[in-house]
Amino acid sequence: MPRLTPLTRLRVPLGGQEIELQQLDHDAGGMSLLRTRIREKSRFTVFDIDPLTARAWGEALLTWAARQPVDSSAAQAPAAAAAARGGDGDG
């Protein structure tokens, strides 16, 4: 049975989707994977990615976000949600 370790949970303010990131480790060992679960109402999308893909995806997200204008109210929402969970919002 694989072990799932919760990393972070986010809620998209405009669409209401819930995004959950978990570390997936198999009992037999091997590479850890990043499980991404996206919930839209009753529909779930779940996929597991390797560390290299996770790094490339993360860098693409950061590059895109850095190019966007900052709306201070929207920027504070993820940080406030993370603080309420006791996390730092970085995963």
C-alpha positions, 0 to 999 in steps of 0.5 A: 500500500503506498504512503501518502504524505499531505504537503499542501491544499489550495483553493482557487478563488475564481473557480472554487477548485481544490488542489491538493499536493501529496508525496507518494511513496511505495512500500517497495521503495523507489522514487517518490512521486508528487500526487496532484489532486484537483477537485471540481465539484464532484469531479476529481483529476489525479496524476502522479509526477516525477521530481524532474517534471515537478521542478519544470512545472514549478519553474514554469508556474513561477515564471508565469506568476512573476510576469503578472501584475500583483493584486494585493488582495489576491496575493494575500488570499493564499498566504492567509489560507496557508497561515490558517492551516499552519503552513507557509503556503510554499508546499 
